[in-house]
Every structure is written in structure tokens, then in C-alpha cells.
Amino acid sequence: MAFMEKPPAGKVLLDDTVPLTAAIEASQSLQSHTEYIIRVQRGISVENSWQIVRRYSDFDLLNNSLQIAGLSLPLPPKKLIGNMDREFIAERQKGLQNYLNVITTNHVLSNCELVKKFLDPNNYSANYTEIALQQVSMFFRSEPKWEVVEPLKDIGWRIRKKYFLMKIKNQPKERLVLSWADLGPDKYLSDKDFQCLIKLLPSCLHPYIYRVTFATANESSALLIRMFNEKGTLKDLIYKAKPKDPFLKKYCNPKKIQGLELQQIKTYGRQILEVLKFLHDKGFPYGHLHASNVMLDGDTCRLLDLENSLLGLPSFYRSYFSQFRKINTLESVDVHCFGHLLYEMTYGRPPDSVPVDSFPPAPSMAVVAVLESTLSCEACKNGMPTVSRLLQMPLFSDVLLTTSEKPQFKIPTKLKEALRIAKECIEKRLIEEQKQIHQHRRLTRAQSHHGSEEERKKRKILARKKSKRSAVENSEEYSAKYSNSNNSGSGASSPLTSPSSPTPPSTAAALGLGKRCKEGKDVRITSTASASATSSSLASCEHRGAYTASAPGCEWCEPRGLTQLHPEFPKGNFEESRNL
């Protein structure tokens, strides 16, 4: 299926992993309560935003629902008297904004259904458990041997994926888990290829893949059944959690933070890398590695949820690796996610932020070397190593795996080609998203730098320098203009006045500069060095050497005062002219 081809019916185009941000824009007081107007934005696009109105009681209800996570969230306390005071409302608004910031930046809380419904009721108003039950009931009409024991409410993090505890009617003691999920935004397989590949999953045999008992799909969803494991997943082992408990209760605030032993880290890591290499060699895309997708069976790790990439579901860590343009293939995504998993196995908790600047002390420097190659700033900037390269690193190269089960997973050539095209489409969407995030980050950084106090001071200083430079240039240009005008009019090389005080144009005209005498000679004003002599300066024409010799018949050559030099010379300015 081509990348821009019309999506199939039933495909959910909304990516639930795109983070939501919320900002309280204003508050309005009604008769008995205050409403807060909140602007919610999905991702980086300002156009993809909307307004919601919430009361304090709505925040309180959400906070009570999130108490299952065991976190101490900073919701402002209640106040019964004086809660309509303007100063109190302004202070409470700041507290509620801080509360929103905390829940939207927490990776687990921000992806839970409670927070999504609070911030985006239009897209998350459906009852997904009810929808899943309807789909499962339709399935049981054609497969009567299965029976639902109970729903496993919220044991996973996905909003559109639900789980049910199952049993076979003729084997009532045996427990199985049914998972149902909608199609996601990365579903690019045709319906026919998609259903064929889903039905192929039970035939996949590998010592490190958790086997699928039954699988089927329709045009809008898929349903798979596996054996229920009482020990739970690798994440349950790390967090000392019970498999049937809700996701928020199990993993948000563990009671005891403790990593695994070095030998466990080495063995589990090697097993997971082996199965990733097997899938990539088969051309089967994965991209969904995290501790909850690794089932523990004794001392063996087995990978879960191979169907996620076929369904087109976004990865648990997508909001992390979408920030780095070098993590742009599904293999590099798996390697980066393996870094997250290794960090949890080592330290008993996820990293506070990614990339990781420095790593705490680890059981072995070989562990730190692998973490640096997958989670450090340099790795995220320059790119991930391959799965084969990780297998050759000292942490895993000396691990001996003992298994007698031979891997089997036969994929027809036609379906391999369909998988290849779908993989390219998934990577293309990721690259496009990373490009938009990168451009937005550059724009935001430039705007922040431009608006900083230091940058504003620099611009003011540059503006002053430019203004002074412009004034000096204008002054020099002005002086040169009139100097040229005087020189062209008089033919003399000496200026009329000193450079620091150029002759005003009105005075120059009044003094008769540029005039000609009756004999046809150019006229100029000859001034003496002293200011007192200026008053006795006389006009002389070019054919005179000094003012004492006069040319007969030339009215300009005869001695006279300044007021007689030119008929247009203003008499009232005589004293001013003398000073000049």
C-alpha cells in the first residue's frame, strides 16, 4: 500500500502517543464557582489546539482518580470560605497550572486514559472496554469453545487495547489472556495482507518469542489469545508488581527501586537481542520493545506483541525517539528502546530524561558502555549501533545460550514484499514527524534567543552605534556637498569658512558667491584671518590681485561695505555676517 494512499476503513489516524500540553488562559467567576479556560495543544502545531473549561471540582475528581498511581501530585488544597476572592483565584490558577505541567510531563500519566479524557474529551469519550466486549462477543459466536472469565482492567498502558482473562470450556483450570486492539495510524498493509499475517503469528516458533495460541482480525481490529503467565512480565519482576494490577498502580511509584543482578542483565539482554536480530533478518518490523512486552518464563525472556507493528500501533517510547533525527529506522528504534530496557534492568527505574548526560554507578562498566551507545547525547545525535554490533559488545559476547528449540517463521514472498513496503511507510512517517519537530525546535530557539534580555541589550547598543555612524556620515556628506558647491562656484581652492562651521546656504547666497562682475569675471569674497577684518572684507573679481586696486567700470571692484556687496543681502544680518 502506498504511503499517501487513502487509509482503510476503521484505521484510527490519531496517534495517542503525541504529547498534550495545557495552559490556563483565563478564569471567569460565575455566581457560585470559578471556571478556568484551558488551551490544550497536541504536539507542536498551534493549529492543532482547542479550549476546554474546567472547574476546580473537575481537577479534584481527576486527582482522586489518579491516586491509584501512588504519586503525590501538587493539586492546590480546597477552600470553602473566600474562594471567590480575586487574589485567591489568581493564586489557585498558578497552582492548577503547575498541576497540569506535572501530569502532562509524566510519561506514564500523560498516556493514561484518565488524563486524555480530561484534556481531550472529543477524541476520548468512547468506552473502549465496552467496544472491546462487543467485538469479543461477535468472535465467540463463531468460536464457542472460549469463555470470558473477567476483564483485566487497565493492565496495559494503551487506551485502545483491552485484555480479558479467558478459559477453554473443556479445560476450565487453564487460563489464557485475550488482547483486543484497534488499528493504529501506522497500519499500511492492505486488509487482505494484514489478515493473512495476523493468522501467521501462531505458526511463529522461537525460544525467545511468547507463542500465540490463536489470532484473527477484521477490517478494523485484531484479537489474539496467549497463555496467561502468573509470573508476569520483566517489568513486573523489576518493580515487584502483580501482573493483574492496573498499569498505574504497578509502575508509577514502585515501593522499592532495585535493579537486577549482573548475570540476569547479561542473560536477558542477550536473549532479547537474539530475537530482535531474528525478526530483522526475516524482514518483520517490530519497534515495540519495552519491559512490559517481555514475558518471563523461568530464566527465559520471551518477546510479546509482535502484532503491534501489523496493527500500526505507535511505540511506547515514540515521544522520546521522535526528537532525534538519526533514529529513523525500525532497527535503530529497537536499539534505542533496548537502551531504555537495559537502564530499567540496571537501576530499577526508567531514566529521568533522554538523552542521559551521566549514568549512575552500574554493576559493570560493560553495562555503562552499552547504555552510552544507546542513550547518551552523542548516540542520539550521531545514531544507534546495529543489533549485531550490540551482540558483539563485551557485556553480551560471552553469554552462552542453551536452547534446543529451532526458530521457525515462514513468511511467503508476497507478504515479505508487503511488509517491506509497510516498514518503509512507517519509517517515512517517523522521518516527517522528526523533521517538523526539528524545525519547530530551531524556530523556538531563535525566538527565545531574539527575545532574551541580553539580546535586546545588544540590539539597543547596535542601534545606537548605527545611529551615530549615520549622523556622522550625513554630516560629512552635507559638508562635502557644500564644499563642492563653493569650489565649483568660486574656482578657488581655499574654503570660505573653517570645516567645523560650514557656511549656511542663505549666507553664501547673500554674500554673492557664484556671481560674475561686469567684466565677465568670477566674483569671490576675500576674507582676512581675523574676525575684525571680516567686516572690512571686500568683494574682488578674478582679474584683481588685491582689493586696493580697482578695475574701472566694475561696480564689484570698487571698495564698499558688506551690505553693498549684493542688493539681496539682508541688512539686518550685518552683525551675524561680521561674525562669520
C-alpha positions in Angstrom: 0.0 0.0 0.0 1.4 3.4 -1.0 2.3 5.9 1.7 -0.3 8.5 0.7 -3.0 6.1 -0.3 -6.4 6.5 1.3 -6.4 4.8 4.8 -8.6 1.7 5.1 -11.9 1.9 6.9 -11.6 1.5 10.7 -8.0 2.9 10.8 -7.5 5.3 13.7 -5.5 8.2 12.4 -5.0 9.8 15.8 -1.6 9.0 17.4 -2.2 8.6 21.1 1.5 8.9 21.9 1.7 12.5 20.7 2.0 14.6 23.9 -0.6 17.0 25.0 0.2 20.4 26.6 -2.2 22.5 28.6 -2.1 26.2 29.5 -4.7 28.1 31.6 -5.5 31.2 29.6 -8.1 32.9 31.8 -10.6 32.4 34.6 -14.2 33.5 34.9 -16.2 33.8 38.1 -19.9 32.8 38.0 -22.4 33.1 40.8 -21.2 30.2 42.9 -18.0 28.9 41.3 -15.0 29.8 39.1 -14.3 28.3 35.7 -10.8 28.0 34.2 -10.4 28.3 30.4 -7.6 25.9 29.3 -5.9 25.9 25.9 -4.8 22.3 25.0 -2.4 21.6 22.2 -1.5 18.3 20.6 2.2 18.1 19.5 4.0 21.1 18.1 1.3 22.5 15.8 -0.5 25.6 17.2 -3.4 25.0 14.8 -4.0 21.6 16.5 -5.3 23.1 19.7 -8.6 23.7 21.4 -10.2 25.2 24.5 -11.8 23.3 27.4 -13.5 24.8 30.5 -12.9 23.1 33.9 -13.9 23.8 37.5 -11.8 23.1 40.5 -14.1 20.2 41.3 -13.1 18.7 37.9 -9.4 18.8 38.8 -10.2 17.3 42.2 -12.1 14.4 40.6 -9.2 13.7 38.3 -6.8 13.9 41.1 -8.8 11.4 43.1 -8.8 9.0 40.1 -5.0 9.3 39.8 -4.4 8.4 43.4 -4.1 4.8 42.3 -0.7 5.7 40.9 0.6 6.4 44.5 2.2 9.7 43.5 2.0 13.0 45.5 0.5 15.4 42.9 0.6 19.1 43.6 -3.1 19.9 43.4 -3.9 23.2 45.3 -6.0 22.5 48.5 -9.7 23.1 48.8 -11.0 26.3 50.4 -14.7 26.7 51.4 -14.6 30.4 52.6 -13.2 33.2 50.5 -12.7 31.0 47.4 -14.2 33.8 45.1 -11.6 36.4 46.1 -9.6 37.7 43.1 -6.2 37.2 44.7 -7.1 33.7 45.8 -8.3 32.8 42.3 -5.1 34.1 40.7 -3.0 32.1 43.2 -5.1 28.9 42.6 -4.8 29.3 38.9 -1.0 29.2 39.3 -1.3 26.1 41.3 -3.6 24.4 38.8 -1.2 25.3 36.0 1.7 23.6 37.9 -0.6 20.6 38.4 -1.2 20.3 34.7 2.5 20.7 33.9 3.3 17.7 36.3 0.7 15.3 34.8 1.5 16.2 31.2 5.2 15.7 31.6 5.0 12.4 33.4 5.4 9.7 30.7 3.0 7.2 32.3 0.4 9.6 33.5 0.2 11.6 30.3 -0.6 8.5 28.3 -3.3 7.2 30.6 -7.0 7.3 29.6 -8.0 9.5 32.6 -5.7 12.4 31.6 -6.6 12.0 27.9 -10.3 12.3 28.7 -9.8 15.3 30.9 -7.8 17.2 28.3 -9.4 15.9 25.1 -13.0 14.8 25.7 -13.9 14.9 22.0 -11.4 12.2 21.0 -11.5 10.1 24.1 -15.2 10.0 25.1 -15.8 6.4 23.9 -16.0 3.4 26.3 -13.2 1.3 24.9 -13.9 -1.6 27.2 -17.5 -1.8 26.0 -16.3 -1.7 22.4 -13.9 -4.5 23.0 -16.5 -6.6 24.7 -18.8 -6.2 21.7 -16.0 -7.3 19.3 -15.1 -10.3 21.5 -18.8 -11.3 21.8 -19.1 -11.4 18.0 -16.0 -13.5 17.9 -17.4 -16.0 20.4 -20.4 -16.6 18.2 -18.2 -18.5 15.7 -15.8 -19.9 18.4 -18.0 -21.2 21.2 -15.2 -23.1 22.9 -13.8 -19.9 24.5 -15.3 -18.2 27.5 -14.5 -14.9 29.3 -13.6 -15.2 32.9 -13.2 -11.5 33.7 -11.8 -8.3 32.2 -8.3 -7.4 33.1 -9.0 -3.7 33.6 -6.2 -1.3 32.6 -3.3 -3.8 33.0 -1.7 -2.2 29.9 -0.8 1.4 29.0 -2.7 1.6 25.7 -6.1 3.2 25.7 -7.4 1.3 22.7 -6.1 -2.1 23.7 -8.0 -4.2 26.2 -7.3 -7.5 27.9 -9.6 -10.3 29.2 -8.9 -13.4 31.2 -10.1 -16.4 29.3 -10.6 -20.2 29.7 -11.4 -23.1 27.4 -14.7 -24.7 28.3 -13.4 -28.3 28.3 -10.2 -27.2 30.2 -11.7 -24.9 32.9 -8.5 -24.7 35.1 -6.3 -23.4 32.3 -6.2 -19.6 32.0 -5.4 -17.6 28.9 -5.3 -13.9 28.1 -7.2 -12.3 25.2 -6.0 -9.0 23.8 -8.1 -6.8 21.5 -6.8 -3.7 19.7 -7.9 -1.1 17.2 -5.9 -0.4 14.1 -3.4 2.4 14.5 -2.1 5.3 12.4 0.9 3.2 11.1 -1.3 0.5 9.5 -0.2 0.5 5.9 -0.9 -3.2 4.9 -3.9 -4.0 2.8 -6.7 -5.7 4.6 -6.0 -9.0 2.9 -2.3 -8.9 3.7 -3.0 -7.8 7.2 -5.4 -10.6 8.0 -3.0 -13.2 6.4 -0.1 -12.0 8.5 -2.1 -12.0 11.7 -3.2 -15.6 11.1 0.5 -16.5 10.5 1.5 -15.4 14.1 0.5 -18.7 15.8 3.0 -20.5 13.4 5.9 -18.4 14.7 8.2 -20.6 16.8 11.2 -19.2 18.6 12.7 -19.8 22.0 12.5 -16.1 22.9 9.1 -15.3 21.4 6.0 -15.8 23.6 3.8 -18.1 21.5 0.4 -17.0 20.2 -2.4 -19.6 20.7 -5.0 -18.0 18.4 -5.2 -14.9 16.2 -7.8 -13.4 14.0 -8.6 -9.9 12.5 -11.3 -8.0 10.7 -11.2 -4.7 8.8 -10.9 -2.5 12.0 -9.3 -4.6 14.8 -7.4 -7.8 15.8 -7.9 -10.3 18.5 -5.2 -12.6 19.9 -5.1 -15.3 22.6 -2.0 -16.3 24.6 -1.4 -18.4 27.7 -1.7 -16.4 31.0 1.6 -16.3 32.9 1.3 -15.9 36.7 4.9 -14.5 37.0 4.1 -11.7 34.7 6.5 -9.6 32.6 10.1 -8.5 33.0 8.7 -5.1 34.2 6.7 -6.9 36.9 9.9 -8.6 38.1 11.8 -5.3 38.2 9.0 -3.4 40.0 7.9 -6.3 42.2 4.4 -5.9 40.9 1.4 -8.2 40.5 0.5 -8.9 36.8 -3.3 -8.3 37.2 -3.0 -4.9 38.9 -3.6 -1.7 36.8 -0.7 -0.2 35.0 -0.7 3.0 37.0 -0.6 1.1 40.3 2.2 -1.2 39.2 4.7 1.1 37.7 4.2 4.8 38.6 5.7 4.7 42.1 7.4 1.5 42.9 7.9 0.8 46.7 11.4 -0.5 46.2 13.8 0.6 43.5 16.4 -2.1 42.8 18.0 -3.3 39.6 18.6 -6.9 38.6 21.8 -8.8 39.2 24.6 -8.6 36.6 24.2 -12.1 35.3 20.4 -11.6 34.8 21.1 -8.4 32.9 23.6 -10.2 30.7 21.4 -13.2 30.0 18.1 -11.4 29.5 19.8 -8.8 27.3 21.4 -11.4 25.1 18.1 -13.3 24.7 16.3 -10.1 23.7 18.9 -9.1 21.2 18.9 -12.5 19.6 15.2 -12.4 19.0 15.4 -8.8 17.6 18.1 -10.0 15.2 15.9 -12.9 14.1 12.9 -10.6 13.3 15.0 -8.1 11.4 16.6 -10.9 9.4 13.1 -12.1 8.5 12.1 -8.6 7.4 9.5 -8.5 10.1 9.2 -5.0 11.7 8.9 -4.7 15.4 9.6 -1.3 17.1 7.7 -2.0 20.3 10.4 -3.2 22.8 9.9 -2.3 26.4 9.9 -4.2 29.7 6.2 -4.8 29.7 6.5 -6.6 26.3 8.9 -9.1 27.6 7.4 -12.2 29.3 9.3 -14.1 31.9 9.2 -17.9 31.7 11.7 -19.2 34.3 15.1 -17.7 33.3 14.0 -17.1 29.8 12.7 -13.9 28.3 10.1 -14.1 25.6 9.0 -11.2 23.4 5.3 -10.2 23.3 3.0 -8.2 21.0 4.5 -8.9 17.5 1.1 -7.9 16.1 1.6 -4.3 17.2 3.6 -3.3 14.1 1.0 -5.0 11.8 -1.8 -3.2 13.6 0.1 0.1 13.0 0.2 1.0 16.7 2.7 3.7 17.8 5.6 2.7 20.1 5.6 3.3 23.9 8.8 5.4 23.6 7.8 7.3 20.4 7.7 10.6 22.2 11.4 10.1 23.0 13.0 8.9 19.8 10.9 11.2 17.6 13.1 14.0 19.0 16.3 12.6 17.3 16.6 12.6 13.5 19.2 9.9 13.5 16.8 7.3 15.0 14.8 6.9 11.8 14.7 3.2 11.1 12.8 0.4 12.9 16.1 -1.3 13.8 17.5 1.9 15.3 14.2 2.3 17.2 14.6 -1.2 18.6 18.2 -0.5 19.6 17.2 2.8 21.3 14.3 1.1 23.1 16.7 -1.7 24.2 18.7 1.1 25.9 15.7 2.1 27.9 15.1 -1.5 28.9 18.7 -2.1 29.9 18.6 1.1 32.0 15.5 -0.2 33.9 17.1 -3.6 34.4 20.3 -2.0 35.8 18.8 0.7 38.0 15.3 -0.5 38.7 13.6 2.6 37.2 13.4 4.4 33.9 15.8 7.3 33.1 14.6 10.8 34.3 15.2 12.2 30.8 16.7 11.3 27.5 19.4 11.7 26.3 21.2 10.8 29.6 24.2 13.1 30.4 25.7 10.8 33.1 25.0 7.4 34.3 24.9 6.3 38.0 27.3 3.6 39.1 26.5 0.3 37.5 27.4 -3.4 38.3 29.9 -3.3 35.4 31.5 -0.8 33.1 30.4 -3.0 30.3 26.8 -2.1 31.1 27.6 1.6 31.0 29.3 1.2 27.6 26.1 -0.3 26.1 24.0 2.4 27.8 26.2 5.2 26.4 25.9 3.7 22.9 22.1 3.9 23.0 21.0 6.7 25.4 23.9 9.2 25.6 23.8 12.6 23.8 26.4 11.5 21.3 24.5 8.3 20.5 21.2 10.2 20.0 22.9 12.8 17.9 25.1 10.5 15.7 22.9 7.4 15.5 22.4 4.0 17.0 24.6 0.9 16.6 23.1 -2.2 14.9 21.7 -5.2 16.8 24.6 -7.2 15.6 27.1 -4.6 16.9 25.4 -4.8 20.4 25.7 -8.6 20.4 29.5 -8.2 19.9 30.0 -5.9 22.8 31.7 -7.4 25.9 28.5 -7.4 28.0 26.8 -10.0 25.8 29.5 -11.6 23.7 30.5 -14.1 26.4 26.9 -15.2 27.3 26.2 -18.9 26.5 22.6 -19.6 25.5 21.4 -23.2 25.9 18.2 -23.9 23.9 17.2 -26.8 21.8 14.2 -25.2 20.1 14.8 -24.3 16.5 13.3 -21.0 15.3 10.6 -21.3 12.6 8.7 -18.4 11.0 7.8 -18.9 7.3 6.6 -15.8 5.6 5.5 -16.1 1.9 7.5 -13.9 -0.6 4.4 -11.8 -1.4 3.8 -11.0 2.2 7.5 -10.2 2.7 7.2 -7.6 0.0 4.1 -6.1 1.6 6.0 -6.0 5.0 8.9 -4.2 3.3 6.6 -1.5 1.9 4.7 -1.1 5.2 8.1 -0.8 7.0 9.2 2.0 4.6 5.9 3.8 5.2 6.2 3.6 9.0 9.8 5.0 8.7 8.7 7.7 6.3 6.0 9.0 8.7 8.6 9.0 11.6 11.1 10.9 9.5 8.5 13.5 8.5 7.5 13.9 12.2 11.1 14.3 13.3 11.7 16.9 10.6 8.7 19.0 11.8 9.9 18.7 15.4 13.4 19.8 14.4 12.2 22.8 12.5 9.9 23.8 15.4 12.8 23.5 17.9 15.0 25.7 15.8 12.3 28.3 15.4 11.6 28.3 19.1 15.3 28.5 20.0 15.7 31.5 17.6 12.7 33.3 19.1 13.8 32.6 22.6 17.3 34.0 21.8 15.9 37.0 20.0 13.6 37.8 22.9 16.2 37.4 25.7 17.3 40.4 27.8 20.9 40.1 26.7 20.0 40.0 23.1 17.7 43.1 23.5 20.6 45.0 25.1 22.9 44.0 22.2 20.3 45.3 19.7 20.0 48.6 21.6 23.8 49.1 21.5 24.0 48.3 17.8 21.1 50.7 17.1 22.9 53.5 18.9 26.1 52.8 17.1 24.3 52.7 13.8 22.5 56.0 14.6 25.8 57.7 15.5 27.5 56.4 12.4 24.6 57.6 10.2 24.7 61.0 11.8 28.5 61.3 11.1 28.1 60.2 7.5 25.3 62.6 6.9 27.3 65.5 8.4 30.3 64.6 6.3 28.1 64.3 3.2 26.5 67.6 4.0 29.9 69.3 4.5 31.3 67.8 1.3 28.2 68.8 -0.7 28.5 72.5 0.1 32.3 72.4 -0.1 32.0 71.1 -3.7 29.3 73.8 -4.4 31.6 76.6 -3.2 34.6 75.3 -5.1 32.7 75.0 -8.3 31.3 78.5 -7.9 34.5 80.4 -6.9 37.2 78.4 -8.6 39.4 78.9 -5.5 41.0 76.1 -3.6 40.5 77.7 -0.1 37.2 77.2 1.7 35.0 80.1 2.8 35.0 79.0 6.4 36.6 76.5 8.7 35.5 72.8 8.2 33.9 72.8 11.7 31.5 75.6 10.8 30.4 75.4 7.2 28.8 78.4 5.6 25.0 78.3 5.6 23.5 78.3 2.2 21.5 81.6 2.9 24.7 83.4 3.9 26.6 82.1 0.9 23.9 83.4 -1.4 23.7 86.7 0.4 27.5 87.1 0.0 27.1 86.8 -3.7 29.0 83.6 -4.2 28.9 82.4 -7.7 28.2 85.9 -9.1 30.1 87.4 -12.0 31.3 91.0 -12.4 30.5 93.3 -15.3 33.8 92.4 -16.9 32.6 88.7 -17.0 35.0 87.6 -14.3 34.1 85.3 -11.4 33.5 87.0 -8.1 34.6 85.7 -4.7 34.7 87.0 -1.1 38.2 87.5 0.2 38.3 87.3 4.0 41.2 88.1 6.3 42.4 85.9 9.1 41.0 88.0 11.9 37.4 88.3 12.9 37.7 92.1 13.0 39.0 92.2 9.4 35.9 90.3 8.3 33.8 93.4 8.5 36.2 95.2 6.0 36.4 92.2 3.6 35.7 93.3 0.1 34.5 91.7 -3.0 37.0 91.3 -5.7 36.9 89.8 -9.1 39.3 87.4 -10.7 41.3 90.0 -12.6 42.2 91.7 -9.3 45.2 90.8 -7.2 44.1 92.8 -4.1 41.2 94.9 -3.0 43.4 98.2 -3.2 43.4 98.1 -7.0 40.1 98.7 -8.6 39.0 98.0 -12.1 37.4 100.9 -13.8 33.8 100.5 -14.7 33.4 97.4 -12.4 31.0 98.1 -9.6 32.2 94.9 -7.8 35.8 96.1 -7.9 35.2 99.3 -6.1 35.6 99.3 -2.3 32.3 99.1 -0.4 30.8 97.6 2.8 29.3 94.1 3.1 25.7 95.5 2.9 26.6 96.9 -0.5 28.1 93.7 -1.9 24.8 92.4 -3.2 21.4 94.1 -3.4 19.7 90.9 -1.9 22.0 90.9 1.2 19.8 91.4 4.3 20.9 94.5 6.2 19.6 93.1 9.5 22.0 90.3 9.3 25.1 92.5 9.2 26.3 91.7 12.6 25.8 88.0 12.0 27.7 88.2 8.8 30.5 90.0 10.5 30.8 87.1 13.0 31.0 84.8 10.1 
